[in-house]
């Protein structure tokens, strides 16, 4: 019994001895790695303080120092935890001094979070406040975009001092908070807050430029004056958005996400996506809506603006997926706009050719179609570089007036303009037949061609596209119309009523003068009719009007002078006007106001 009792009482001691022996064996086994041995001894000592003597003297010293360091670290963690807890409970965005202490506490917690569950918990507790701090800094300190309506109309709206970005101080604060969130592994949470705030700020700035999200249905139903203004503003805004807004957003993303570039690129793509797609959506709606000639110039302007910034826009996106996505979207919209321009120009030509109105212009003046075509022709010429890119090698029609003119451009835009003007002049020739009087037909043709030539002469782009030979040829055509008018209107008067016996208008010797009663009456009647008709004819251009009067006077006045010189037995009865009267009457011609001779 005693042996058994002794054995029973010594059993715990024997067990402890076995544990101690095993511990010594482990220490010897781990001798090859001092750090491993120290770590194991530190672990075992938590179960039995007597294991401390197993360490070597050096290990004991290090363990003692480590214990002191652990205590200091625990104190730092506790202090950081207390600051985070206290500040979380009394958080106010205006407490900047408190925020500085808070950030230092977060730094301490992040430093210990890798090996301290308590520190990791403190970091986790701090993240909601850091998220709100980022949101507050990005939102409340935004300096809003401020552009007047005149500034919006500029080609590239310049950022005023209140442009929608961050001040340097706020930007530095955002970087400080964001850096801590990234170090703590809370990048996704930071990205969510950042994208939400900056996306809304960007949308607000774009809206201030006059660009709003509209559907295709809204564009189709929109009044032209409203749509015209929106298209004009869009062309200006797209340059400002890419070169000012998105460029500054890209720079801000790079700074905020400096330690995680890939996440920064993703955030920028998310911020920009809504804004870019809104811009492209409006352009797509314009492109697929009803094609009207009125939209031609504005659509071409939108195409020019988008292609102008296309390389810069695509270069802002770094990731292959994001860059590929935006490049595809932009290219699709560019092609839609180009297709709309080509189709509208083609329809423009068809509209000129197919015009079937049978109402002549009063007095043979300038046809509204002539003004219309030259107006848009001048606008197209101003955009000739862009038009060349849109048309490519297609041109407009069959190239009837091909580029044989010396000095003319052989570009697609030049072929397009020449073809449009050829269609116009053919249509004017057709419409001249609406007038019964051959003289008025020539006046109408002369008015319209003169207007075309003058507009081309006044427009350097049109003159460059059409060439010198085109100008000379059509000036010569104007002279032909003038000759046609003189022949049709005055040949009968000159050859019948003011003709001498030998068929000339020269003065005969006095001995051979014949009574002129019959001829005088005939001239009076003929001139009365011509005066009544041609005072109602309209020659709008003052220079052309004066040239025509001179051309008539050069033929009529000498013949009438010779007629009067032949004498008459009853001049008072048959000769109703003097040379001076006749010259004064000529001043009333081509004014577009019908008058009558009262004799």
ZIHUGI-V769432 format. One record per residue. N is the residue number from 1. RES is the residue in three letters. OMEGA is omega in radians with two decimals (999 if undefined). Layout:
N/RES/OMEGA, N/RES/OMEGA
This chain:
1/UNK/-3.14, 2/UNK/-3.14, 3/UNK/-3.14, 4/UNK/3.14, 5/UNK/3.14, 6/UNK/3.13, 7/UNK/-3.12, 8/UNK/-3.09, 9/UNK/-3.11, 10/UNK/-3.09, 11/UNK/3.11, 12/UNK/3.14, 13/UNK/-3.14, 14/UNK/3.13, 15/UNK/-3.14, 16/UNK/3.13, 17/UNK/3.12, 18/UNK/3.11, 19/UNK/3.13, 20/UNK/3.13, 21/UNK/3.13, 22/UNK/-3.14, 23/UNK/3.12, 24/UNK/3.14, 25/UNK/3.12, 26/UNK/3.14, 27/UNK/3.12, 28/UNK/-3.12, 29/UNK/-3.09, 30/UNK/-3.09, 31/UNK/-3.14, 32/UNK/3.14, 33/UNK/-3.09, 34/UNK/-3.12, 35/UNK/-3.14, 36/UNK/3.14, 37/UNK/-3.14, 38/UNK/3.13, 39/UNK/-3.12, 40/UNK/3.14, 41/UNK/3.11, 42/UNK/3.12, 43/UNK/-3.10, 44/UNK/-3.10, 45/UNK/3.12, 46/UNK/3.12, 47/UNK/-3.10, 48/UNK/-3.12, 49/UNK/-3.09, 50/UNK/3.11, 51/UNK/-3.13, 52/UNK/-3.12, 53/UNK/-3.12, 54/UNK/-3.10, 55/UNK/3.08, 56/UNK/3.13, 57/UNK/3.14, 58/UNK/-3.14, 59/UNK/3.13, 60/UNK/3.13, 61/UNK/-3.14, 62/UNK/3.13, 63/UNK/3.13, 64/UNK/3.12, 65/UNK/3.13, 66/UNK/3.12, 67/UNK/3.10, 68/UNK/3.12, 69/UNK/3.11, 70/UNK/-3.13, 71/UNK/3.11, 72/UNK/-3.13, 73/UNK/3.12, 74/UNK/3.11, 75/UNK/3.11, 76/UNK/3.12, 77/UNK/3.14, 78/UNK/-3.14, 79/UNK/3.12, 80/UNK/-3.14, 81/UNK/-3.12, 82/UNK/3.13, 83/UNK/-3.13, 84/UNK/-3.13, 85/UNK/-3.09, 86/UNK/-3.11, 87/UNK/3.10, 88/UNK/-3.08, 89/UNK/-3.12, 90/UNK/-3.01, 91/UNK/3.02, 92/UNK/-3.07, 93/UNK/-3.12, 94/UNK/-3.09, 95/UNK/-3.07, 96/UNK/3.09, 97/UNK/3.08, 98/UNK/-3.14, 99/UNK/3.11, 100/UNK/3.08, 101/UNK/-3.13, 102/UNK/-3.12, 103/UNK/3.07, 104/UNK/3.11, 105/UNK/3.10, 106/UNK/3.09, 107/UNK/3.14, 108/UNK/-3.12, 109/UNK/3.13, 110/UNK/-3.11, 111/UNK/-3.09, 112/UNK/-3.01, 113/UNK/-3.11, 114/UNK/-3.12, 115/UNK/3.13, 116/UNK/3.11, 117/UNK/-3.14, 118/UNK/3.12, 119/UNK/3.12, 120/UNK/3.11, 121/UNK/3.12, 122/UNK/3.10, 123/UNK/-3.14, 124/UNK/3.14, 125/UNK/-3.09, 126/UNK/-3.01, 127/UNK/3.11, 128/UNK/3.13, 129/UNK/3.12, 130/UNK/3.09, 131/UNK/3.14, 132/UNK/3.12, 133/UNK/3.08, 134/UNK/-3.14, 135/UNK/-3.11, 136/UNK/-3.13, 137/UNK/-3.12, 138/UNK/-3.04, 139/UNK/-2.97, 140/UNK/-3.09, 141/UNK/3.09, 142/UNK/3.03, 143/UNK/-2.97, 144/UNK/3.05, 145/UNK/3.12, 146/UNK/3.12, 147/UNK/3.05, 148/UNK/3.14, 149/UNK/3.11, 150/UNK/3.14, 151/UNK/3.12, 152/UNK/-3.11, 153/UNK/3.11, 154/UNK/-3.06, 155/UNK/3.10, 156/UNK/-3.09, 157/UNK/-3.10, 158/UNK/-3.13, 159/UNK/3.08, 160/UNK/3.09, 161/UNK/-3.14, 162/UNK/3.12, 163/UNK/-3.02, 164/UNK/3.07, 165/UNK/-3.07, 166/UNK/3.05, 167/UNK/3.14, 168/UNK/-3.13, 169/UNK/3.14, 170/UNK/3.13, 171/UNK/3.11, 172/UNK/3.12, 173/UNK/3.11, 174/UNK/3.13, 175/UNK/-3.13, 176/UNK/-3.14, 177/UNK/-3.11, 178/UNK/3.13, 179/UNK/3.12, 180/UNK/3.12, 181/UNK/3.12, 182/UNK/3.12, 183/UNK/-3.11, 184/UNK/3.13, 185/UNK/-3.12, 186/UNK/3.11, 187/UNK/3.13, 188/UNK/3.13, 189/UNK/3.09, 190/UNK/-3.12, 191/UNK/-3.12, 192/UNK/3.13, 193/UNK/-3.09, 194/UNK/-3.09, 195/UNK/-3.11, 196/UNK/-3.07, 197/UNK/-3.05, 198/UNK/3.09, 199/UNK/3.11, 200/UNK/3.14, 201/UNK/3.13, 202/UNK/3.12, 203/UNK/3.13, 204/UNK/3.13, 205/UNK/3.12, 206/UNK/3.12, 207/UNK/3.12, 208/UNK/3.06, 209/UNK/3.10, 210/UNK/3.14, 211/UNK/-3.12, 212/UNK/3.10, 213/UNK/3.11, 214/UNK/3.13, 215/UNK/3.10, 216/UNK/-3.14, 217/UNK/3.12, 218/UNK/3.12, 219/UNK/-3.12, 220/UNK/-3.09, 221/UNK/-3.00, 222/UNK/3.04, 223/UNK/-3.03, 224/UNK/-3.13, 225/UNK/3.11, 226/UNK/-3.13, 227/UNK/3.13, 228/UNK/3.12, 229/UNK/-3.14, 230/UNK/3.12, 231/UNK/3.12, 232/UNK/3.14, 233/UNK/3.14, 234/UNK/-3.10, 235/UNK/3.09, 236/UNK/-3.03, 237/UNK/-3.05, 238/UNK/3.09, 239/UNK/3.13, 240/UNK/-3.13, 241/UNK/-3.09, 242/UNK/-2.98, 243/UNK/-3.14, 244/UNK/-3.03, 245/UNK/-3.07, 246/UNK/3.11, 247/UNK/3.12, 248/UNK/3.08, 249/UNK/3.13, 250/UNK/3.13, 251/UNK/3.13, 252/UNK/3.10, 253/UNK/3.14, 254/UNK/-3.11, 255/UNK/-3.10, 256/UNK/-3.09, 257/UNK/-3.09, 258/UNK/-3.10, 259/UNK/3.10, 260/UNK/-3.04, 261/UNK/-3.11, 262/UNK/3.10, 263/UNK/3.10, 264/UNK/3.11, 265/UNK/3.11, 266/UNK/-3.14, 267/UNK/3.14, 268/UNK/3.12, 269/UNK/3.13, 270/UNK/3.11, 271/UNK/-3.03, 272/UNK/-2.98, 273/UNK/-3.09, 274/UNK/-3.13, 275/UNK/-3.11, 276/UNK/-3.12, 277/UNK/3.07, 278/UNK/3.10, 279/UNK/-3.12, 280/UNK/-3.14, 281/UNK/3.11, 282/UNK/3.13, 283/UNK/3.10, 284/UNK/-3.14, 285/UNK/3.10, 286/UNK/-3.06, 287/UNK/-3.06, 288/UNK/3.10, 289/UNK/-3.10, 290/UNK/-3.13, 291/UNK/3.13, 292/UNK/-3.11, 293/UNK/3.13, 294/UNK/-3.11, 295/UNK/-2.96, 296/UNK/-3.07, 297/UNK/3.14, 298/UNK/3.12, 299/UNK/3.09, 300/UNK/3.08, 301/UNK/3.09, 302/UNK/3.09, 303/UNK/-3.12, 304/UNK/-3.12, 305/UNK/-3.09, 306/UNK/3.12, 307/UNK/3.12, 308/UNK/-3.09, 309/UNK/-3.07, 310/UNK/3.13, 311/UNK/-3.14, 312/UNK/-3.13, 313/UNK/-3.11, 314/UNK/-3.12, 315/UNK/3.14, 316/UNK/-3.06, 317/UNK/-3.01, 318/UNK/-3.12, 319/UNK/-3.13, 320/UNK/-3.11, 321/UNK/-3.12, 322/UNK/-3.13, 323/UNK/3.12, 324/UNK/-3.14, 325/UNK/-3.09, 326/UNK/3.11, 327/UNK/3.13, 328/UNK/-3.12, 329/UNK/-3.13, 330/UNK/-3.13, 331/UNK/3.12, 332/UNK/3.14, 333/UNK/3.11, 334/UNK/-3.13, 335/UNK/3.09, 336/UNK/3.13, 337/UNK/3.12, 338/UNK/3.12, 339/UNK/3.12, 340/UNK/3.12, 341/UNK/-3.13, 342/UNK/-3.12, 343/UNK/-3.11, 344/UNK/3.10, 345/UNK/3.10, 346/UNK/3.10, 347/UNK/3.07, 348/UNK/3.10, 349/UNK/3.12, 350/UNK/-3.13, 351/UNK/3.11, 352/UNK/-3.08, 353/UNK/-3.02, 354/UNK/-3.14, 355/UNK/-3.03, 356/UNK/-3.14, 357/UNK/-3.08, 358/UNK/-3.11, 359/UNK/-3.12, 360/UNK/3.08, 361/UNK/-3.10, 362/UNK/3.04, 363/UNK/3.13, 364/UNK/-3.12, 365/UNK/-3.09, 366/UNK/-3.12, 367/UNK/3.12, 368/UNK/3.13, 369/UNK/3.13, 370/UNK/3.10, 371/UNK/-3.09, 372/UNK/-3.10, 373/UNK/-3.14, 374/UNK/3.09, 375/UNK/-3.13, 376/UNK/3.06, 377/UNK/3.09, 378/UNK/3.11, 379/UNK/3.11, 380/UNK/3.13, 381/UNK/3.10, 382/UNK/-3.13, 383/UNK/-2.98, 384/UNK/3.12, 385/UNK/3.10, 386/UNK/3.14, 387/UNK/3.08, 388/UNK/-3.14, 389/UNK/-3.13, 390/UNK/-3.05, 391/UNK/-3.08, 392/UNK/3.14, 393/UNK/-3.03, 394/UNK/-3.04, 395/UNK/-3.10, 396/UNK/-3.03, 397/UNK/-3.04, 398/UNK/3.09, 399/UNK/-3.11, 400/UNK/3.06, 401/UNK/-3.06, 402/UNK/-2.97, 403/UNK/3.07, 404/UNK/-3.11, 405/UNK/3.07, 406/UNK/3.10, 407/UNK/3.14, 408/UNK/3.10, 409/UNK/3.11, 410/UNK/-3.11, 411/UNK/3.08, 412/UNK/3.14, 413/UNK/3.11, 414/UNK/3.11, 415/UNK/3.13, 416/UNK/-3.12, 417/UNK/3.14, 418/UNK/-3.12, 419/UNK/3.10, 420/UNK/3.13, 421/UNK/3.07, 422/UNK/3.10, 423/UNK/3.14, 424/UNK/-3.08, 425/UNK/3.05, 426/UNK/3.14, 427/UNK/3.09, 428/UNK/3.07, 429/UNK/3.11, 430/UNK/-3.10, 431/UNK/3.11, 432/UNK/-3.13, 433/UNK/3.06, 434/UNK/3.13, 435/UNK/3.13, 436/UNK/-3.12, 437/UNK/-3.13, 438/UNK/3.10, 439/UNK/3.13, 440/UNK/3.05, 441/UNK/-3.13, 442/UNK/3.06, 443/UNK/3.13, 444/UNK/-3.13, 445/UNK/3.14, 446/UNK/3.11, 447/UNK/-3.04, 448/UNK/3.11, 449/UNK/3.10, 450/UNK/3.11, 451/UNK/3.13, 452/UNK/-3.10, 453/UNK/3.12, 454/UNK/3.13, 455/UNK/3.10, 456/UNK/-3.13, 457/UNK/-3.10, 458/UNK/-3.09, 459/UNK/3.13, 460/UNK/3.11, 461/UNK/3.12, 462/UNK/-3.14, 463/UNK/3.12, 464/UNK/-3.09, 465/UNK/-3.03, 466/UNK/3.05, 467/UNK/-3.09, 468/UNK/-3.13, 469/UNK/3.11, 470/UNK/3.14, 471/UNK/-3.12, 472/UNK/-3.11, 473/UNK/-3.08, 474/UNK/2.97, 475/UNK/3.08, 476/UNK/3.12, 477/UNK/3.09, 478/UNK/3.11, 479/UNK/3.11, 480/UNK/3.10, 481/UNK/3.10, 482/UNK/3.11, 483/UNK/3.11, 484/UNK/3.10, 485/UNK/-3.12, 486/UNK/-3.13, 487/UNK/-3.07, 488/UNK/-3.02, 489/UNK/-2.95, 490/UNK/-3.11, 491/UNK/-3.11, 492/UNK/-3.14, 493/UNK/-3.09, 494/UNK/-3.04, 495/UNK/-3.06, 496/UNK/-2.99, 497/UNK/-3.12, 498/UNK/-3.07, 499/UNK/3.02, 500/UNK/-3.13, 501/UNK/3.14, 502/UNK/3.06, 503/UNK/3.13, 504/UNK/3.14, 505/UNK/-3.13, 506/UNK/-3.11, 507/UNK/3.06, 508/UNK/3.03, 509/UNK/-3.07, 510/UNK/-3.11, 511/UNK/-3.09, 512/UNK/-3.13, 513/UNK/-3.13, 514/UNK/3.07, 515/UNK/-3.03, 516/UNK/-3.09, 517/UNK/-3.08, 518/UNK/-3.12, 519/UNK/3.13, 520/UNK/3.11, 521/UNK/3.14, 522/UNK/3.11, 523/UNK/-3.14, 524/UNK/-3.13, 525/UNK/-3.13, 526/UNK/-3.12, 527/UNK/3.08, 528/UNK/-3.14, 529/UNK/3.12, 530/UNK/3.13, 531/UNK/3.12, 532/UNK/-3.07, 533/UNK/-2.94, 534/UNK/2.93, 535/UNK/3.11, 536/UNK/3.10, 537/UNK/-3.01, 538/UNK/2.97, 539/UNK/-2.98, 540/UNK/-3.06, 541/UNK/-3.08, 542/UNK/-3.11, 543/UNK/3.12, 544/UNK/3.13, 545/UNK/3.12, 546/UNK/3.11, 547/UNK/3.13, 548/UNK/3.12, 549/UNK/3.12, 550/UNK/-3.14, 551/UNK/3.11, 552/UNK/-3.10, 553/UNK/-3.13, 554/UNK/3.11, 555/UNK/-3.03, 556/UNK/-3.03, 557/UNK/3.10, 558/UNK/-3.14, 559/UNK/3.13, 560/UNK/3.09, 561/UNK/3.12, 562/UNK/3.12, 563/UNK/3.12, 564/UNK/-3.12, 565/UNK/3.12, 566/UNK/3.06, 567/UNK/3.14, 568/UNK/3.11, 569/UNK/-3.14, 570/UNK/-3.08, 571/UNK/-3.09, 572/UNK/-3.10, 573/UNK/-2.98, 574/UNK/3.12, 575/UNK/-3.00, 576/UNK/-3.10, 577/UNK/3.11, 578/UNK/3.07, 579/UNK/3.14, 580/UNK/3.09, 581/UNK/-3.11, 582/UNK/3.11, 583/UNK/3.11, 584/UNK/3.09, 585/UNK/-3.11, 586/UNK/-3.14, 587/UNK/3.14, 588/UNK/-3.08, 589/UNK/2.98, 590/UNK/3.10, 591/UNK/3.12, 592/UNK/3.12, 593/UNK/-3.06, 594/UNK/3.11, 595/UNK/-3.11, 596/UNK/3.03, 597/UNK/3.13, 598/UNK/3.11, 599/UNK/999
